[in-house]
Amino acid sequence: MERIKYAPYLDKIQTPEKAAFLINDKDILGVSGFTKAGDSKSVLPMVAKRALTEDIKVTVLSGASLGYDTDADLAKNGALYKRMPFQADPTLRKSINNHEVLYVDQHLGQTADMLQKIDSFKIDVAIIEAVAITEDGYIIPTTSVGNSPAFTDNADKIIIEVNTSFPESLIGIHDVKTLKKQPNREVIPVVNSDTRIGDPFIKIDTDKVVAIVYTQVPDSPAVISAPDDKTKAISKHILDFLDKEVEEGRLTESLLPLQAGIGKTANAILSGFTNSRFKNLTMYSEVLQDSTFELFDSGKLLFASASSITVTEECSNKIFANFEDYKEKLLLRPQNISNAAEVISRLGIIGINTAIEFDIYGNVNSTHILGTNMMNGIGGSGDFARNGYLSIFACPSISKEGKISHIVPMVSHTDHTEHDVDILVTEQGLADIRGLAPIERALLIIKNCVHPDYRTQLLSYFEEAYALGGHTPHILSKALSWHTQLKMEGTMKIETAVKNEKNIVMAYEL
């Protein structure tokens, strides 16, 4: 009870089961949670359980992906009508691709604005996790802020989950500001990663609160594989590139604020900074992973701003047992501020994100397998790619024992056009495509990023396309033939590729 400082809420404490019955069929739910952090761990799972015995379908909006099996249970129990703006669950992914659940893939910085513009997305119930509640009845979030302020502003009813598994030392790390509606929006006055512009809590209309639920379930731990030879090589190529930028006077050893996507590759890239020349680093990102705290511990990182903390169980145990050591070094913000174009542009963010595939002209696919099946979603990569100082995309050159090349003639789905991409990198090498024409980009990407097993095959495609003319040479009948071959034959390799790599490189030498 000591975590609830607002006495009128004490009469609203109830079980998750009872609170779940405050949600009706066809409701639109706005739930806290950003990449498994700070999500609903008791009420929303109970909504999924209700769907086993009754006809209830809801639309669920969150910050990003939810933890544990919440998305999976909602999907397999038939409780989901629509989901947005991001997910990362295999069961839900299958339901989306089988047309059982509608999915809206959205730039993570745009969801809050959508709620202000479209009446059809009025939130019926907001379910928000809190570490504590202030004397005024306001919500102090746990490990993420995400879209929670937008949801509580927009909701008719609010359910608060007070999670006592988190230490109260989390109080004070949040910086929450609600932005005015466009076109009357104010300037977002973030001028450094550590700039505070708001409150350490989410202001809400206390009359909207219909239930308080206690829970003691920690965040679902992130699962991050240790860096392997490929991810270490990718990290080294990026560090070497940044080192050159410093040598040529475009950056200092403190670089500019870093942003990195989630997962094995992004985590390995950031871990590489631990043993680099760079120092006094800062981050302005969406998610703080294990590598962030590794950089704190190494003394390389001074400050990190994001929208959530998403770490492995081992890292979680360490940082929350000693959270006071990190508390003054980080801030968690709403995602429409962590991902705001204005701030990203002002601070000059170096964005490092991962791709499913990219093509010879620099277009990037971050979301779809073979152009049709959704993987996870675009997340915030587009927010940073379009607006940052440097836009870096990384992926392995091949996978599935060499049956798939991740550099193709034409991407099967485009999330980031060539206009928003500066650097492409695989374990083979790095292509700096800034200021290059399409033909120049193609040759550099093929030379530096493509696996040797596919280089001749891709050069052969480019030579044939080049002969047909055009600013961006393509053979429409063959542009997606690699994907077709993979689907039909299980491999992208074409054994009959013309073995004339040397002649082609000489003919179109940069």
ZAMARGU-4260 file (C-alpha; in steps of 0.2 Angstrom, whole numbers, plus 5000, padded with zeros to 4 digits):
<rodrens>
0) 5000/5000/5000 | 5015/5012/5003 | 5018/5014/4984 | 5001/5022/4982 | 5002/5039/4989
5) 4985/5045/4983 | 4971/5039/4996 | 4956/5039/4984 | 4964/5025/4974 | 4964/5013/4989
10) 4946/5009/4987 | 4949/5004/4969 | 4962/4990/4972 | 4956/4974/4965 | 4961/4958/4957
15) 4968/4957/4939 | 4953/4945/4935 | 4940/4958/4941 | 4949/4972/4932 | 4949/4962/4916
20) 4930/4962/4916 | 4931/4981/4914 | 4936/4978/4896 | 4922/4975/4883 | 4921/4967/4867
25) 4928/4978/4853 | 4937/4990/4865 | 4952/4999/4859 | 4966/4996/4873 | 4981/5007/4875
30) 4994/4997/4885 | 5011/5002/4892 | 5026/4993/4886 | 5040/4996/4875 | 5051/4981/4869
35) 5046/4969/4883 | 5049/4983/4896 | 5035/4990/4907 | 5021/4981/4900 | 5004/4975/4907
40) 5009/4958/4916 | 4992/4954/4924 | 4977/4962/4917 | 4980/4960/4898 | 4984/4942/4901
45) 4968/4940/4909 | 4959/4947/4894 | 4967/4934/4884 | 4961/4921/4896 | 4943/4928/4895
50) 4944/4924/4876 | 4945/4906/4879 | 4927/4905/4886 | 4918/4921/4878 | 4918/4930/4862
55) 4929/4945/4865 | 4940/4954/4852 | 4950/4970/4856 | 4962/4981/4847 | 4978/4983/4856
60) 4990/4998/4854 | 5007/4998/4864 | 5023/5007/4863 | 5032/4992/4855 | 5032/4973/4858
65) 5025/4965/4874 | 5034/4953/4885 | 5031/4935/4890 | 5017/4926/4880 | 5005/4940/4881
70) 5004/4944/4862 | 5004/4925/4859 | 4990/4921/4870 | 4979/4936/4864 | 4982/4929/4846
75) 4980/4911/4849 | 4964/4913/4860 | 4956/4924/4846 | 4956/4940/4857 | 4965/4951/4845
80) 4956/4961/4831 | 4970/4973/4827 | 4987/4976/4834 | 4999/4991/4832 | 5012/4998/4830
85) 5025/4984/4833 | 5026/4966/4838 | 5040/4953/4839 | 5030/4937/4844 | 5031/4922/4832
90) 5013/4916/4836 | 5006/4933/4833 | 5017/4935/4818 | 5009/4919/4811 | 4991/4925/4814
95) 4995/4942/4806 | 5002/4933/4790 | 4987/4921/4790 | 4975/4936/4790 | 4968/4931/4807
100) 4974/4947/4815 | 4975/4964/4807 | 4991/4973/4810 | 4996/4991/4807 | 5015/4993/4805
105) 5020/5011/4810 | 5034/5023/4814 | 5035/5022/4833 | 5037/5041/4834 | 5020/5043/4825
110) 5007/5034/4835 | 5004/5047/4848 | 5001/5060/4834 | 4989/5048/4826 | 4979/5047/4842
115) 4977/5066/4841 | 4971/5066/4823 | 4960/5051/4821 | 4944/5050/4831 | 4941/5031/4827
120) 4956/5027/4838 | 4949/5034/4854 | 4956/5023/4868 | 4943/5015/4878 | 4954/5008/4892
125) 4972/5012/4895 | 4982/4999/4906 | 4998/5006/4912 | 5012/4999/4923 | 5018/5009/4938
130) 5032/5008/4950 | 5022/5020/4962 | 5008/5033/4962 | 5011/5051/4968 | 5002/5061/4981
135) 4992/5068/4966 | 4987/5052/4959 | 4999/5053/4945 | 5008/5037/4937 | 5027/5034/4940
140) 5031/5022/4926 | 5043/5007/4928 | 5056/5003/4914 | 5047/5011/4899 | 5037/5027/4895
145) 5033/5023/4877 | 5015/5029/4872 | 5008/5028/4890 | 5006/5047/4891 | 4996/5048/4875
150) 4986/5033/4880 | 4981/5040/4897 | 4976/5057/4889 | 4966/5049/4876 | 4957/5035/4886
155) 4940/5035/4894 | 4946/5023/4908 | 4963/5019/4916 | 4969/5004/4925 | 4985/5005/4934
160) 4996/4990/4938 | 5008/4994/4952 | 5023/4982/4950 | 5032/4980/4966 | 5046/4969/4958
165) 5055/4985/4953 | 5064/4995/4966 | 5058/5012/4970 | 5075/5019/4965 | 5067/5020/4948
170) 5058/5035/4954 | 5066/5051/4946 | 5072/5043/4929 | 5057/5048/4919 | 5055/5064/4909
175) 5037/5065/4903 | 5030/5080/4893 | 5014/5079/4883 | 5015/5088/4866 | 5001/5100/4860
180) 4991/5095/4845 | 4998/5100/4828 | 4998/5113/4820 | 5000/5122/4837 | 5014/5111/4843
185) 5028/5120/4854 | 5046/5118/4851 | 5053/5102/4860 | 5068/5110/4869 | 5079/5095/4870
190) 5097/5101/4866 | 5107/5087/4873 | 5104/5069/4878 | 5103/5074/4896 | 5091/5089/4894
195) 5075/5087/4905 | 5060/5096/4899 | 5045/5087/4908 | 5040/5079/4924 | 5046/5063/4932
200) 5028/5056/4931 | 5013/5054/4920 | 5000/5067/4924 | 4982/5060/4922 | 4964/5064/4926
205) 4962/5054/4942 | 4943/5052/4939 | 4947/5041/4924 | 4955/5028/4935 | 4944/5013/4938
210) 4955/5000/4945 | 4972/4998/4954 | 4980/4981/4952 | 4996/4975/4962 | 5008/4963/4953
215) 5026/4957/4956 | 5031/4951/4939 | 5048/4957/4932 | 5050/4962/4914 | 5052/4947/4902
220) 5071/4946/4900 | 5078/4950/4883 | 5087/4936/4874 | 5103/4942/4866 | 5116/4930/4859
225) 5134/4933/4862 | 5143/4942/4848 | 5149/4930/4834 | 5162/4932/4820 | 5149/4941/4809
230) 5143/4953/4821 | 5160/4957/4827 | 5166/4960/4809 | 5151/4972/4806 | 5155/4981/4822
235) 5173/4983/4817 | 5169/4990/4800 | 5157/5003/4808 | 5171/5008/4821 | 5184/5009/4807
240) 5172/5020/4797 | 5169/5032/4812 | 5187/5032/4816 | 5191/5038/4798 | 5177/5052/4801
245) 5187/5058/4816 | 5203/5057/4807 | 5196/5068/4793 | 5189/5081/4805 | 5170/5077/4803
250) 5168/5070/4820 | 5177/5071/4837 | 5181/5056/4848 | 5165/5059/4857 | 5156/5057/4840
255) 5137/5062/4841 | 5123/5054/4851 | 5121/5036/4846 | 5105/5027/4843 | 5104/5008/4840
260) 5090/4996/4836 | 5087/4980/4846 | 5094/4963/4845 | 5110/4953/4843 | 5118/4963/4829
265) 5114/4980/4836 | 5120/4975/4854 | 5136/4968/4847 | 5139/4984/4837 | 5138/4995/4853
270) 5148/4982/4863 | 5162/4986/4851 | 5163/5003/4857 | 5170/4997/4873 | 5187/4994/4866
275) 5187/5008/4854 | 5196/5025/4854 | 5180/5034/4857 | 5176/5042/4874 | 5163/5053/4883
280) 5149/5045/4872 | 5131/5049/4874 | 5115/5040/4868 | 5098/5047/4862 | 5089/5031/4857
285) 5073/5021/4859 | 5080/5006/4869 | 5094/5003/4882 | 5101/4986/4880 | 5115/4976/4889
290) 5128/4985/4879 | 5122/5002/4886 | 5126/4997/4904 | 5142/4988/4898 | 5148/5005/4891
295) 5143/5014/4907 | 5153/5002/4917 | 5168/5004/4905 | 5168/5023/4907 | 5165/5026/4889
300) 5147/5032/4890 | 5142/5047/4900 | 5123/5048/4897 | 5109/5038/4889 | 5091/5044/4885
305) 5078/5032/4878 | 5060/5026/4880 | 5064/5009/4889 | 5077/4998/4897 | 5076/4981/4889
310) 5090/4969/4896 | 5094/4951/4899 | 5090/4943/4916 | 5109/4944/4921 | 5110/4962/4917
315) 5093/4966/4925 | 5099/4958/4941 | 5115/4968/4941 | 5108/4985/4937 | 5092/4985/4948
320) 5102/4978/4963 | 5114/4994/4960 | 5102/5006/4952 | 5108/5021/4961 | 5125/5019/4952
325) 5116/5022/4935 | 5101/5033/4940 | 5110/5050/4936 | 5116/5044/4919 | 5099/5040/4911
330) 5082/5047/4906 | 5067/5038/4900 | 5055/5048/4889 | 5039/5046/4879 | 5043/5039/4862
335) 5035/5053/4852 | 5050/5063/4860 | 5063/5050/4860 | 5059/5047/4841 | 5055/5065/4837
340) 5061/5071/4820 | 5065/5088/4827 | 5076/5082/4841 | 5084/5069/4831 | 5089/5082/4818
345) 5095/5095/4831 | 5106/5083/4840 | 5113/5075/4825 | 5110/5057/4829 | 5121/5043/4822
350) 5107/5029/4819 | 5113/5011/4818 | 5099/4999/4813 | 5097/4982/4806 | 5090/4976/4789
355) 5082/4960/4783 | 5090/4964/4766 | 5096/4979/4755 | 5098/4981/4736 | 5112/4987/4725
360) 5105/5005/4725 | 5103/5007/4744 | 5085/5003/4747 | 5082/4994/4763 | 5069/4981/4769
365) 5067/4980/4787 | 5050/4971/4789 | 5045/4958/4776 | 5051/4941/4771 | 5049/4938/4753
370) 5040/4954/4751 | 5024/4948/4759 | 5026/4940/4776 | 5028/4952/4791 | 5043/4949/4802
375) 5042/4962/4817 | 5039/4979/4810 | 5048/4995/4805 | 5050/5001/4824 | 5059/5017/4825
380) 5072/5014/4812 | 5063/5026/4800 | 5062/5040/4813 | 5081/5040/4814 | 5086/5036/4796
385) 5076/5050/4789 | 5081/5063/4802 | 5098/5059/4809 | 5116/5064/4805 | 5121/5047/4799
390) 5110/5033/4794 | 5118/5016/4795 | 5110/4999/4791 | 5118/4983/4795 | 5115/4964/4791
395) 5124/4948/4787 | 5129/4946/4769 | 5122/4928/4768 | 5112/4916/4779 | 5104/4899/4779
400) 5121/4890/4775 | 5123/4903/4760 | 5106/4899/4752 | 5100/4917/4755 | 5110/4933/4750
405) 5104/4948/4760 | 5110/4960/4746 | 5099/4958/4731 | 5095/4966/4714 | 5079/4974/4721
410) 5072/4973/4739 | 5055/4964/4740 | 5048/4977/4751 | 5055/4995/4754 | 5055/5003/4771
415) 5069/5015/4769 | 5073/5022/4752 | 5090/5025/4745 | 5087/5044/4750 | 5087/5040/4768
420) 5102/5028/4769 | 5120/5034/4771 | 5130/5018/4776 | 5127/5000/4772 | 5138/4986/4781
425) 5139/4968/4781 | 5153/4957/4788 | 5161/4958/4771 | 5163/4977/4772 | 5155/4994/4772
430) 5148/5005/4758 | 5148/5024/4761 | 5135/5029/4748 | 5133/5047/4752 | 5134/5058/4737
435) 5134/5044/4725 | 5123/5041/4709 | 5114/5025/4708 | 5127/5017/4696 | 5141/5022/4708
440) 5131/5015/4723 | 5128/4998/4715 | 5146/4995/4711 | 5152/5000/4728 | 5139/4990/4737
445) 5143/4974/4726 | 5161/4977/4729 | 5161/4980/4748 | 5146/4971/4755 | 5141/4956/4745
450) 5147/4939/4749 | 5159/4931/4737 | 5147/4917/4733 | 5135/4930/4726 | 5146/4944/4719
455) 5148/4938/4701 | 5129/4934/4701 | 5125/4951/4706 | 5137/4959/4694 | 5130/4949/4680
460) 5113/4956/4684 | 5120/4974/4685 | 5129/4972/4669 | 5113/4966/4659 | 5103/4980/4667
465) 5116/4993/4664 | 5116/4989/4645 | 5097/4993/4645 | 5100/5010/4650 | 5091/5021/4663
470) 5096/5031/4678 | 5093/5017/4690 | 5096/5001/4679 | 5084/4987/4682 | 5078/4972/4672
475) 5060/4971/4678 | 5057/4953/4673 | 5072/4948/4684 | 5073/4961/4698 | 5064/4949/4710
480) 5070/4933/4702 | 5081/4929/4717 | 5066/4929/4729 | 5056/4919/4717 | 5070/4906/4715
485) 5072/4905/4734 | 5054/4902/4736 | 5053/4889/4722 | 5071/4880/4724 | 5076/4885/4742
490) 5091/4895/4737 | 5095/4911/4728 | 5111/4904/4720 | 5110/4903/4701 | 5124/4891/4696
495) 5124/4898/4678 | 5129/4916/4683 | 5142/4923/4671 | 5159/4922/4678 | 5165/4939/4671
500) 5167/4949/4688 | 5184/4956/4683 | 5179/4963/4666 | 5163/4971/4674 | 5173/4980/4688
505) 5185/4986/4675 | 5172/4993/4664 | 5163/5002/4677 | 5177/5006/4689 | 5173/5020/4701
</rodrens>
